[in-house]
Amino acid sequence: MTLSTAWGHPEPLAVASAPVPAYGSGSLADLLPTLAAGMGVPDMTAAIPELTPADRACVFLIDGLGWEQLRAHPGEAPFLTSLLDSSRGGTGRPITAGYPATTATSLASVGTGLPPGAHGLPGYTVRDPATGALMNQLRWQPYTDPRAWQPYPTVFQLAQRAGVHSAQVSSPTFANTPLTKVALSGGTFLGRLTGEDRMDVAAEQLAAGDRALVYTYYSELDGAGHRYGVDSDTWRGQLMHVDRLVQRLAEQLPERSALYVTADHGMVDIPFDEQHRIDFDEDWELRAGVALLGGEGRARHVYAVPGAAGDVLTCWREVLGEQFWVASRDEAVAAGWFGPRVDDRVHGRLGDVIAAARDDVLLIASEREPKESSMVGNHGSMTPAEQLVPLLEVRS
């Protein structure tokens, strides 16, 4: 027994106790390289060994469809539920999103086949070392040169160069966004407004080549979860709609095809009370020595004023360490939170202190982030509810 526990002050959560994503063997970053390797695309590695190669592969990414949330709602998603045993090549197991479990990070991991420490989108908002300002990587504000921010080619670009027909089918809104350019470019982008049209066009694109790699996306389930929660009637209604979309696409698969249904993260509902929502803007201890607060409520990047990083780390561990894994930048990198390597250009984007929630708690900022602070459903951290995502499979 340590002195702190003897006096009734539990020690903070150990950095090493955080469940690091399965980079290199079963994460979102491993999916497209595995599929492309099965099509003979050079320099691609089949990192998820359970998946059998297919000449034509479609990835349908449903924003916010966590593994635990899907399993908790079989009545609303009978078709998806019937596929649970097919997940991860018939093992019945999920894969992990990557840290943080948030859309910009996950989409970049999917499209580039790289973990966050390499592709360089390691959070919802992160500091741009060149300007010192926070950069929102989902909305790409303030604007930053996409190719300088994420210089690696996407798997779609590499597949297209190797003669694989490549296409993305999504909302027209995303056709020319910087996030699409850095994460999902390559091949043909086909914008369709309705989910039904996307399913039909995705099936057509699969049939357009002897080898084909197609991606399609649906975002409204995530929006319902953020606004109303993952057990609301609105969220359940969206899940029912998603279930019908997946079945529609599955029934149209051309020969020699595999459909993979996955997600960018799961989600947890956080109650609206002071016990579960800690307000950074009203906590002088947490604000002391902090120049910028990045990330999001369950996955924070904390940027200290010069010379204060050690004091900020100590304070955050004392205040939050029983509910959050709180690490220095070097500790988080060494523990592999962002993957097996962190590129030099990415290192300065990470917080001096990084805090990942373990409990059902949220670190809001009511004044500087009013919209985000009002959300019911949240995500970002390394808990199973946020990290585990399905990899459901249908083959023709």
Disulfide bonds with the S-S distance in Angstrom:
none
